[in-house]
């Protein structure tokens, strides 16, 4: 029985490209595709959070608006991304959550984070 070889640097880099959490739904089965601008806007606002995690983050910002100001409105790139994703700064939390739920998750699938072995 042979032992698996350790991946070289190119193989490691290729694997790392496919570890973004919000890409856990296989595109061959679930058609949640976003254009490059929206994809980048998501990363600017939520980094690599899943849609479920992003909903929690947005709820936290609603409770603590100062954190929202520090994280989003104080940064013009993030503010532009927020506007692209949600239409503006005065959008109610329930609408933000609804947009994430409707536009960034696959209905009927709930992503849960598991620990790696």
N, C-alpha and C positions, 0 to 999 in steps of 0.2 A: 504494500500500500504506500503510495507516494504522498509526501507532505506538500501542501499548497505553497507556492512561492509567494514571497512578500511582494506587494505591488511596488513598482518603481515610481519615481516622482510624477511622471506623466499620467500613469494610471491613477495615482492618488488625486491629482488635480482634476482629472476627468470625473472621478467619483464625487469630489467635493462640489462640483458644479451642480449636482443633482440632489442637494440636501436641503434646499429651501423648504421650510415647513409649509408654506401656503401652496406648494405644488404637490401635495400628497395625493390629490385625486388624479388617477391616471387619465391623461388626456385622450387616450384611445377609447375610454369608456364614458368619461364625463366631459362634456364640451363646455368647460368654463375657461374661455380664452380671453385674454385682454391684450389690447395693443401695447406696443412698447412704452408709450407715454403713460398710460394708466398703470402698467406694471411698475415702472420707475416711480410713479407717484405713490403707489402702495408702499414700496420700500422706503421712500423718503419719510413717510409718515409713520409707518408701523415696523420698519426694518424687516426682520424675517418672522414676524408673528403670524400665526395662523389666523384665519378669520375669527375663530372663536376667542382666541387670545386678544385680538384687536378690539373685539366688542367689550371685553373686560377693561382694556386700557382706556377706551373712549368713555366708559362709565366712570372710571376713576378720575378722568379729566373733568367730567361734569360735576363730580363731587368737589374737586379741588381745582377751580379755574386757574389758579396761579401756576399749577403744574402744566396746564395746557398752554398758558402764555409762555412759560419757560421753554417748553418742548416744541411748540408749533409756531405761535405768532411772533416770537422773537427771532425766528429764522425765516428769511424771505423765501428760500427754496422750499422749506417745509410748508410754509403758508400757501405758496402757489400750488403745491401738491395737494394740500387739504382742499383748496378751492376746486381743483380739478376733480377730486374724488367726490366731494360733498356739496359743491355749489356755493360755499361761502362760510363765513365764520359764525353767523347767527343761526345756523341750522339747529333745531332742537335735537337733543340726544336720541330721542325715540326715532327720529328720521335717520340719523347716522347709523343706528343699530339696524334699522330696516334696510338701508342701502347695503350695508355689509352682508346682512343675512340673504337678501335677494340677489345681489350681484356678485358676491365673492364666495358663497358656499354652494354646495350641491345639495339640494333639498332631499332629505331622507338619509343623508350621510352625516354622521357626527364624527369629527376627527378627535381622537384622544391621543395625548402624548404618552409614549411609553419609554421606559428606561432602556438604554442600549445595554446589551450583555457585555 
